[in-house]
Amino acid sequence: MSKVVSHYKLQEQLGKGGMGRVHKAYDTSLDRTVVLKLLSPDLLAESESRRRFLREARLASALDHPNICTIYEIAEVDNQYFIAMQFVPGKTLKRIVAGKPLNLESLFSIALQVGDALAAAHAKGIIHRDIKASNIIITPRGQAKVLDFGLAKLLSEKGPGADPFADELTRQGTPLGTPAYMSPEQAAGERTDHRSDVYSFGVVLYEMATGRLPFQGNTSVDVMHALLNESYKPANQVNDKLPEDLSRIIDNAMTRHPSDRYQTIQRMLEDLQRLSVAIRFGAGGVPDGITTPFVIPRKQSGRASLGQFINRLFSREATPVEHRPVATGSLKSETLPAEVSLSSTQKRILAILPFRNLARDPGSDFYAATLADSLITELARMHSLNVLPSGAVARYRMQETDPAVIRRELGVDLVLMGNFLKAGDRLRATAQLVDAASGQIIYSEKIDGDANNVLAIQDRISKQVMSGLGGRQIAVDPTELLRDDSEAIRLDAVNTLKFSHDPRALTALVEALRDSSLKVKAEAVQAIVHMGPAATGPVIQVLNDSMDESDNLTARFAAKALGLIGDRSISPVLIELLRSDDKFVACESALALGRLSESKAVPDLIALLKGRNGNLRFAAAEALGQICDPGAREALQQSLRDDDEGVRAKARWALSRLRARGHRSR
């Protein structure tokens, strides 16, 4: 084997696995020690695999975060692909835990650093896919570094029939690595997203808090079976010194179904931060300038004094740590937010909006008032509820209104929104009960019935709403209506989710970009844009996935959404997409860079302006006109002689903007 790869001198081998060999190496150009990953040739045997890998790796290399191991270079020399990464001295978190729980100070220091790294990566649309204790290095001063961002996907693309656990230890009596950290959907081979990282991060927290993994076994089969079919023992039952709130955070991260766990790592991080502050400073608040310090990792003390102090802290009348519960498939009164639960004597105010006629058939309009009025009459009999009369909500007829606006205008706590679609003798109605303060969807259902028996439909809705408000079990799935076979129902569901503010709404809307209907895709884009930069990461992810799946139509809509969101942090992603094989994806990326006025894209846009594709030349001229960079003047002047009249017209417009800007700057 050669001892030199490019300008790197190989030193000791650090490991070997499914991706290839890992060496410590010396960078002769920049005089520094690095880690060199030499990728196995079979991983990149096909040109499509190489293209996907390079795109993923370039995106990962754009991450700049103190708790993420930096990627310096991705290159190929003599058919050997390699990744040069930052060398981080220290021990893996796996070695540090070594079967014993960490003390709380160490646990929170590491958890907050790793959580912040995951949040930063997810905001750029990069999912780790293999978060585990052995992928986290802790330096001697206590700084956490997460390894291999965005690269684990390569292992899952080795080809049909490949064993994803070929590198794992499966000897009798040896605990497993990666399978024990997998999310249930990952283990089942289903589509994964950023919530899979949330689950795996919860497993890492569990391990730090208890010294053990939640699911164990002698073989991968044992672990996978337990993961998919069994329940784990809550962390505070394994380690009675843990505060209950920390165990609850872990439980919310490790809920089996993705829609029931934390919907973003940022929300989980906020809960961890609040709990960390409460433990360190109690009810006295946080002193100005306090941040999370690096802590040299230490094991939990055998004495229970700290645990007893924490329990006393949370049992006192001091302000408790706010905990944002995650909705489960069966909501019970103890898991509902305080402002939603109606089991107390305090009355809540409910607004039942007129149902919307999705078919816009005048002959069916009477159902709009009939359904709402009958529900108002029925639900007004609840002693714990004040229901507004029909006249108070009549102005919202056939409107798509934000529940927060209704709360502000009418002073209500709850909003029931619904629609109906009449087809022949059948009537399909949908209803959603929303907490107006938080936007969380409490109840959601689709009901089919006889158009001549509206009372039966009304009765079913009212019973389910009363059941939920009374604390009994009801099913809640805000994505259910997006699976309806009616395009009109799906369109209305998208518009409802746009205003719901439910933490699960963003994931549902991103998935709606994959809808077969162009109308639903377009409405989903508008709804996602309404959510702002928080949507950037998930949209980048669906864009990458759709390109891998050759779903160019979805990729185009996702690229358009990125441009409309207007988050400048995505510029490197959009510049990379200018090289997409699908010209319409490249066009949308060019237009998005123009909207962002991204001057870094000017050289790439000029290159497109000189290309063969007329649509790309037109989009490049449009973008350059938006950016107004003087460096593009010569290329735009040359485009005045373009064969395409549309390109010539757009070049004239861009040059006029450059002249106008030049006059203003004098």
C-alpha positions in Angstrom: 0.0 0.0 0.0 1.3 3.5 -0.9 2.3 5.6 2.1 1.4 8.8 0.3 -2.0 9.9 -1.0 -1.9 13.3 -2.8 0.0 15.6 -0.4 -0.8 13.5 2.6 1.7 11.1 4.3 -0.1 8.2 5.9 0.8 7.4 9.5 -0.9 5.0 11.9 -4.2 3.3 10.9 -6.9 4.4 13.3 -9.7 2.1 12.1 -11.3 0.1 9.3 -15.0 -0.2 8.5 -17.7 -0.1 5.9 -16.5 3.1 4.3 -12.9 2.0 4.1 -9.7 2.7 6.1 -9.1 5.6 8.4 -5.5 6.9 8.9 -3.8 9.6 10.9 -1.9 11.5 8.3 0.4 14.5 7.8 -0.6 17.3 5.4 2.7 18.4 3.8 1.1 21.5 2.2 -0.3 23.1 5.3 2.0 21.4 7.9 -0.8 19.9 10.1 -2.0 16.5 11.3 -5.3 15.3 9.7 -7.5 12.3 9.6 -7.7 10.7 6.2 -10.6 8.5 5.2 -9.8 6.3 2.2 -13.0 5.2 0.7 -13.6 1.6 -0.4 -13.7 1.4 -4.2 -16.9 -0.6 -4.3 -18.7 2.3 -2.6 -18.1 4.5 -5.6 -18.0 2.1 -8.5 -20.9 3.7 -10.3 -20.8 7.3 -11.6 -24.2 8.0 -10.0 -22.8 6.9 -6.6 -19.8 9.2 -7.1 -22.0 12.1 -8.0 -24.3 11.7 -5.0 -21.4 11.2 -2.6 -19.6 14.3 -3.8 -22.7 16.4 -3.4 -23.4 15.1 0.1 -19.7 15.6 1.1 -19.5 19.1 -0.3 -22.6 20.1 1.7 -21.1 18.6 4.8 -17.8 20.4 4.3 -19.7 23.7 4.3 -20.6 23.2 7.9 -18.7 25.6 10.2 -19.5 24.8 13.8 -17.2 24.5 16.9 -18.7 21.1 17.7 -18.5 19.6 14.3 -15.3 17.9 13.0 -14.3 20.0 10.0 -13.9 18.5 6.6 -10.9 20.0 4.8 -11.0 18.3 1.4 -12.8 15.7 -0.7 -10.8 14.6 -3.6 -9.7 11.7 -5.9 -6.2 10.7 -6.8 -5.5 7.6 -9.0 -9.1 6.3 -8.6 -8.7 6.6 -4.8 -11.4 8.8 -3.2 -10.5 10.3 0.1 -11.8 12.8 2.7 -9.3 14.9 4.7 -10.7 15.8 8.1 -9.7 17.7 11.2 -7.7 15.6 13.7 -9.3 15.9 17.1 -7.3 14.6 20.1 -9.4 13.0 22.8 -11.6 10.0 23.6 -14.9 8.8 22.2 -17.9 9.4 24.3 -18.4 5.6 24.3 -15.0 5.1 26.0 -15.8 7.9 28.5 -19.1 6.5 29.5 -17.8 2.9 29.7 -20.9 1.5 31.4 -21.3 4.2 34.1 -23.5 7.3 34.1 -21.9 10.7 33.8 -22.6 13.3 36.4 -25.2 15.9 35.4 -22.7 18.7 34.8 -20.8 16.6 32.3 -24.0 15.3 30.7 -25.5 18.7 30.1 -22.2 20.1 28.8 -21.9 17.4 26.2 -25.6 17.2 25.4 -25.9 21.0 24.7 -22.8 21.0 22.5 -23.9 18.0 20.5 -27.5 19.2 20.3 -26.3 22.6 18.9 -24.1 20.9 16.3 -27.1 18.8 15.2 -29.4 21.9 15.0 -26.8 23.7 12.9 -26.5 20.8 10.5 -30.3 20.3 10.2 -30.7 24.0 9.4 -28.5 23.3 6.3 -30.5 20.2 5.4 -27.8 17.8 6.5 -28.8 14.7 8.5 -26.2 12.7 10.3 -28.0 9.3 10.1 -25.5 7.6 12.4 -25.4 9.5 15.7 -23.8 7.3 18.4 -21.4 7.6 21.3 -18.5 6.4 19.2 -19.1 9.2 16.7 -18.6 11.9 19.3 -15.1 12.8 20.4 -14.5 14.6 23.8 -11.3 16.6 23.9 -9.2 16.8 27.1 -10.7 20.2 27.9 -14.3 18.9 27.5 -15.2 20.1 24.0 -17.4 17.8 22.1 -16.8 17.1 18.4 -19.3 15.2 16.2 -17.8 13.1 13.4 -19.0 12.0 9.9 -21.8 14.5 9.3 -23.6 13.6 6.1 -21.4 10.7 5.2 -23.4 7.8 6.7 -25.8 7.9 3.8 -23.0 6.5 1.7 -23.1 3.2 3.6 -26.9 2.8 3.0 -26.3 3.1 -0.8 -23.8 0.2 -1.2 -26.3 -1.6 -3.4 -29.0 -4.2 -3.1 -28.2 -7.1 -0.9 -25.5 -5.4 1.1 -25.5 -6.1 4.8 -25.8 -2.7 6.6 -24.4 -4.3 9.8 -21.4 -6.1 8.2 -19.0 -4.0 10.3 -20.7 -4.4 13.6 -19.6 -6.8 16.3 -21.9 -9.7 16.4 -20.0 -12.1 18.6 -21.9 -13.8 21.4 -22.0 -11.5 24.4 -20.7 -8.4 22.6 -23.0 -5.4 22.8 -23.8 -3.9 19.4 -23.0 -0.4 18.2 -25.0 1.3 15.5 -28.2 -0.9 15.6 -28.7 0.1 19.2 -28.8 3.8 18.3 -31.1 3.5 15.2 -34.5 5.0 15.1 -37.4 2.5 14.6 -38.1 3.9 11.1 -34.4 3.5 10.2 -34.3 0.0 11.4 -37.5 -0.9 9.5 -36.0 0.4 6.2 -38.5 3.3 6.0 -37.9 6.8 4.8 -35.9 8.8 7.4 -35.5 12.5 8.1 -34.1 14.8 10.7 -36.3 13.2 13.4 -34.2 10.0 13.1 -31.3 12.0 14.4 -33.5 13.3 17.3 -34.2 9.6 18.3 -30.5 8.6 18.1 -29.5 11.7 20.1 -32.1 10.6 22.7 -30.3 7.2 22.9 -27.0 9.0 23.4 -28.5 11.0 26.3 -30.0 7.8 27.7 -26.5 6.2 27.6 -24.9 9.2 29.3 -27.6 9.3 32.0 -27.7 5.5 32.8 -24.4 4.1 31.6 -26.3 1.6 29.4 -28.2 1.4 26.1 -32.0 1.2 26.1 -32.0 -1.8 23.8 -29.4 -4.5 24.1 -28.7 -8.0 22.7 -26.0 -10.4 21.6 -26.7 -10.1 17.9 -28.1 -7.4 15.6 -31.3 -9.5 15.2 -31.8 -9.3 19.0 -31.3 -5.6 19.1 -33.5 -4.9 16.1 -36.3 -7.0 17.4 -36.2 -5.3 20.8 -36.1 -1.9 19.1 -39.1 -2.5 17.0 -41.3 -4.6 19.4 -40.3 -3.9 23.0 -40.3 -0.9 25.4 -37.3 0.3 27.2 -37.0 1.1 30.9 -37.2 4.9 31.5 -33.9 6.5 32.4 -35.0 7.6 35.8 -36.0 4.1 36.7 -32.5 2.8 35.8 -30.8 5.8 37.6 -32.9 7.1 40.4 -30.6 10.1 40.8 -31.8 11.7 37.6 -34.4 14.5 37.6 -37.7 13.5 36.2 -37.7 16.3 33.6 -34.5 14.9 32.0 -36.0 11.4 31.8 -39.1 13.0 30.2 -37.0 14.8 27.6 -35.3 11.5 26.7 -38.7 9.8 26.4 -40.0 12.5 24.1 -36.9 12.1 21.9 -37.3 8.3 21.8 -41.0 8.0 21.0 -41.4 5.2 18.5 -43.4 7.1 15.9 -41.6 10.1 14.3 -44.7 12.4 14.5 -44.9 11.9 18.3 -41.4 12.8 19.2 -39.7 16.2 19.2 -40.2 17.6 15.6 -36.9 19.5 15.6 -33.7 19.1 17.5 -34.0 22.8 18.3 -37.1 22.3 20.5 -35.3 19.5 22.3 -32.3 21.7 22.8 -34.4 24.4 24.3 -35.9 22.0 26.8 -32.4 20.8 27.7 -31.1 24.4 28.1 -34.0 25.3 30.4 -33.5 22.3 32.6 -29.7 22.9 32.7 -30.3 26.5 33.8 -32.9 25.4 36.5 -30.5 22.9 37.9 -27.6 25.3 38.0 -29.4 28.4 39.2 -32.7 27.3 40.6 -35.6 29.8 40.6 -33.2 32.8 40.9 -32.8 33.1 37.2 -29.7 33.1 35.0 -26.9 35.7 35.6 -26.0 37.9 32.6 -23.4 36.5 30.3 -23.6 32.9 31.5 -23.0 30.3 28.8 -22.6 26.5 28.8 -18.9 25.9 29.7 -16.8 22.9 28.6 -16.6 20.4 31.4 -14.0 17.7 31.8 -16.2 14.6 31.8 -16.8 12.9 35.1 -18.8 9.9 36.3 -21.8 10.3 38.5 -21.0 10.3 42.2 -22.2 7.4 44.3 -23.8 9.9 46.8 -27.4 10.9 46.2 -27.0 14.5 47.5 -27.1 16.1 44.0 -30.1 14.0 42.9 -31.9 14.8 46.2 -31.2 18.5 45.7 -32.7 18.4 42.1 -35.8 16.5 43.3 -36.2 19.2 46.0 -35.7 21.9 43.5 -38.5 20.6 41.3 -40.8 19.8 44.2 -40.7 23.4 45.6 -43.1 26.1 44.6 -40.5 27.8 42.5 -41.3 28.2 38.9 -41.0 24.8 37.3 -39.1 24.1 34.1 -41.4 24.6 31.2 -41.9 21.4 29.4 -43.4 21.4 25.9 -45.2 18.0 25.7 -45.1 16.2 22.4 -48.5 15.0 21.2 -48.9 11.2 21.1 -51.2 9.0 19.1 -53.5 9.0 22.1 -53.6 12.3 23.8 -54.6 12.1 27.4 -55.5 15.0 29.7 -52.2 14.9 31.5 -50.3 15.4 28.3 -52.3 18.3 27.0 -51.0 21.8 27.5 -52.5 23.5 30.5 -54.4 26.0 28.3 -56.1 23.1 26.4 -57.2 20.9 29.3 -60.8 21.5 30.2 -61.0 19.2 33.2 -60.6 22.1 35.6 -63.4 24.5 36.6 -62.0 27.3 34.5 -64.1 27.7 31.3 -62.4 28.0 27.9 -63.8 29.8 24.9 -64.3 27.9 21.7 -65.0 29.4 18.2 -66.5 27.0 15.7 -65.9 28.5 12.2 -68.3 28.0 9.3 -67.3 24.9 7.3 -65.7 25.7 4.0 -67.3 24.4 0.8 -64.3 23.0 -1.1 -66.3 22.3 -4.3 -67.7 25.9 -4.2 -71.0 24.5 -5.3 -73.8 27.0 -4.5 -76.3 24.2 -4.1 -74.3 22.8 -1.2 -73.5 26.0 0.6 -76.2 25.4 3.3 -74.0 22.6 4.7 -71.5 25.3 5.8 -73.8 26.8 8.3 -75.7 23.6 9.1 -72.6 21.7 10.3 -71.2 24.6 12.3 -74.6 25.6 13.9 -75.4 22.1 15.0 -71.9 21.7 16.6 -72.3 25.1 18.4 -75.6 23.8 19.8 -74.2 20.5 20.9 -70.9 21.7 22.4 -72.5 24.6 24.2 -73.9 22.1 26.6 -70.5 21.4 28.0 -70.3 23.1 31.4 -66.5 23.7 31.1 -66.9 25.4 27.7 -68.1 28.8 26.4 -69.0 28.5 22.7 -69.3 31.7 20.6 -72.6 32.1 18.8 -72.8 31.8 15.0 -73.0 35.6 14.5 -69.6 36.1 16.1 -67.8 33.9 13.6 -69.8 34.6 10.4 -67.1 36.9 9.1 -64.7 34.0 8.7 -66.9 32.2 6.2 -64.8 30.6 3.3 -61.6 32.2 4.7 -58.3 30.5 5.5 -57.5 32.3 8.8 -54.7 31.9 11.3 -56.1 30.6 14.6 -53.7 33.1 16.3 -55.5 35.9 14.5 -58.9 34.6 15.6 -57.6 34.4 19.2 -56.4 38.0 19.0 -59.7 39.2 17.5 -62.2 37.2 19.5 -60.3 36.2 22.6 -60.8 32.5 22.2 -58.7 29.6 23.5 -59.8 27.0 20.9 -60.8 27.0 17.3 -62.6 24.3 15.4 -62.1 24.5 11.7 -63.7 22.3 9.1 -64.6 21.8 5.4 -66.8 19.6 3.4 -67.0 18.1 -0.1 -70.2 16.8 -1.6 -70.1 14.2 -4.3 -73.5 12.8 -5.3 -75.2 11.4 -2.3 -72.0 11.3 -0.2 -70.6 14.1 2.0 -67.0 14.1 3.2 -66.3 16.5 6.1 -63.0 17.2 7.8 -62.5 18.9 11.2 -59.5 20.1 13.2 -59.6 21.4 16.7 -56.6 23.8 17.3 -55.2 25.3 20.5 -55.3 28.9 19.5 -52.4 29.9 21.7 -49.8 27.3 20.7 -51.3 26.2 17.3 -51.1 22.6 18.3 -53.7 20.3 16.6 -55.7 18.6 19.3 -58.1 16.7 17.1 -58.2 15.9 13.4 -60.6 13.7 11.6 -62.1 12.9 8.2 -65.7 11.7 8.1 -67.7 10.2 5.2 -71.4 10.0 5.4 -74.8 10.2 3.7 -75.4 13.8 2.4 -79.0 13.5 3.6 -77.9 12.7 7.2 -75.8 15.6 8.3 -76.7 15.0 11.9 -74.7 11.7 11.9 -71.6 13.5 10.8 -72.2 16.4 13.2 -72.7 13.9 16.0 -69.5 12.1 15.3 -67.5 15.3 15.3 -69.0 16.6 18.5 -68.5 13.3 20.4 -64.8 13.2 19.4 -64.2 16.8 20.4 -65.9 16.3 23.7 -63.9 13.1 24.3 -60.7 14.9 23.6 -61.5 17.9 25.7 -62.6 15.7 28.6 -59.2 14.0 28.6 -60.2 10.7 27.0 -58.2 9.2 24.2 -58.5 10.6 20.7 -56.4 10.0 17.6 -54.4 13.0 16.3 -52.4 12.9 13.1 -52.1 16.3 11.3 -50.7 14.5 8.2 -53.7 12.2 7.8 -55.6 14.6 5.6 -52.6 14.9 3.3 -53.1 11.3 2.3 -56.7 11.7 1.1 -57.5 10.7 -2.4 -59.3 14.0 -3.0 -57.1 16.8 -4.3 -59.4 19.4 -2.8 -59.1 17.9 0.7 -55.3 17.7 0.4 -55.2 21.4 -0.7 -57.3 22.5 2.2 -55.2 20.4 4.6 -52.0 22.2 3.3 -53.7 25.6 3.9 -54.8 24.6 7.4 -51.3 23.4 8.3 -49.9 26.7 7.1 -51.6 28.5 9.9 -51.6 25.8 12.6 -48.2 26.4 14.1 -48.2 22.8 15.2 -44.6 21.5 15.6 -45.6 18.6 13.3 -46.9 20.8 10.5 -43.5 21.6 8.9 -42.6 17.9 8.4 -46.1 17.3 6.9 -45.8 20.2 4.5 -42.3 19.2 3.4 -43.7 15.8 2.6 -46.5 17.5 0.6 -43.8 18.6 -1.8 -43.9 15.0 -3.0 -47.6 15.1 -3.7 -48.7 13.9 -7.2 -50.7 17.1 -7.7 -49.0 20.2 -9.0 -51.6 22.4 -7.2 -50.8 20.7 -3.8 -47.0 21.1 -4.5 -47.5 24.8 -5.3 -49.6 25.4 -2.1 -47.1 23.5 0.0 -44.3 25.8 -1.3 -46.3 28.8 -0.2 -47.1 27.3 3.2 -43.4 26.4 3.7 -42.3 29.9 2.8 -44.8 31.2 5.3 -42.8 29.4 8.0 -39.6 31.1 7.1 -36.0 30.1 7.7 -36.9 27.3 10.1 -38.1 25.3 7.0 -34.8 25.6 5.2 -33.1 22.4 6.4 -36.0 20.1 5.8 -36.5 21.5 2.3 -32.8 21.0 1.4 -33.2 17.4 2.6 -36.2 16.7 0.4 -34.4 18.4 -2.5 -31.4 16.1 -2.0 -33.6 13.0 -1.6 -35.7 13.8 -4.7 -32.5 14.2 -6.8 -31.2 10.9 -5.6 -34.5 9.3 -6.5 -34.6 11.1 -9.9 -37.8 12.9 -8.8 -36.9 16.1 -10.7 -40.4 17.6 -10.4 -40.2 17.6 -6.6 -36.6 18.9 -6.7 -37.8 21.9 -8.8 -40.5 22.8 -6.3 -38.1 22.4 -3.4 -35.5 24.6 -5.1 -38.2 27.2 -5.7 -39.2 27.1 -2.0 -35.6 27.6 -0.9 -35.3 30.8 -3.0 -38.6 32.1 -1.7 -37.7 31.5 1.9 -34.8 33.9 1.5 -32.3 32.5 4.0 -28.8 33.6 2.9 -27.2 30.6 4.7 -28.4 28.3 1.9 -26.4 30.1 -0.8 -23.6 27.4 -1.0 -26.3 24.8 -1.5 -27.9 26.8 -4.3 -24.6 27.4 -6.0 -23.9 23.7 -5.9 -27.3 23.0 -7.5 -26.4 25.2 -10.5 -24.5 22.1 -11.6 -27.6 19.9 -11.4 -28.2 17.5 -14.3 -31.8 18.7 -14.3 -31.9 22.1 -16.0 -35.1 23.2 -14.3 -33.6 22.6 -10.9 -30.6 24.6 -12.0 -32.9 27.4 -13.3 -34.8 27.6 -10.0 -31.5 27.7 -8.1 -30.2 30.6 -10.3 -33.5 32.5 -9.8 -33.2 31.9 -6.0 -29.6 33.2 -5.9 -30.9 36.3 -7.7 -33.6 36.8 -5.1 -30.9 36.5 -2.4 -28.6 39.0 -4.3 -25.8 36.5 -3.7 -22.7 38.0 -5.3 -20.7 34.9 -4.6 -22.7 33.2 -7.3 -21.7 35.7 -10.1 -18.9 33.6 -11.6 -21.1 30.5 -11.8 -24.0 32.5 -13.2 -21.7 34.0 -15.9 -20.7 30.5 -16.8 -24.4 29.6 -17.2 -24.9 32.7 -19.3 -22.4 31.2 -21.8 -24.0 27.8 -21.9 -26.1 26.1 -24.5 -29.4 25.8 -22.7 -31.7 28.8 -23.4 -33.7 28.5 -20.2 -30.5 28.5 -18.1 -29.2 31.5 -20.0 -32.5 33.3 -19.3 -32.4 32.4 -15.6 -28.8 33.5 -15.3 -29.5 36.9 -16.9 -32.5 37.4 -14.6 -30.3 36.5 -11.5 -27.4 38.7 -12.6 -29.9 41.6 -13.0 -31.1 41.1 -9.5 -27.6 40.9 -8.0 -26.4 44.0 -10.0 -22.7 43.1 -9.8 -20.5 45.2 -12.1 -18.3 42.2 -12.8 -21.2 40.7 -14.9 -21.4 43.7 -17.2 -19.2 42.3 -20.0 -21.0 38.9 -20.0 -24.4 40.6 -20.2 -23.3 42.9 -23.0 -22.2 39.8 -25.0 -25.6 38.3 -24.3 -27.2 41.2 -26.3 -26.2 39.1 -29.3 -27.8 35.9 -28.0 -29.8 33.8 -30.5 -32.7 33.8 -28.0 -34.8 37.0 -28.0 -35.9 36.3 -24.4 -32.3 36.1 -23.2 -31.5 39.3 -25.1 -34.4 41.1 -23.5 -33.4 39.9 -20.0 -29.8 41.0 -20.6 -31.0 44.5 -21.6 -33.0 44.7 -18.4 -30.1 43.5 -16.3 -27.8 46.1 -17.9 -30.3 48.9 -17.3 -30.3 48.0 -13.6 -26.5 48.1 -13.5 -26.6 51.6 -15.1 -29.3 52.8 -12.7 -27.2 51.5 -9.7 -24.1 53.2 -11.2 -26.0 56.6 -11.4 -27.2 56.2 -7.8 -23.7 55.5 -6.5 -22.3 58.7 -8.0 
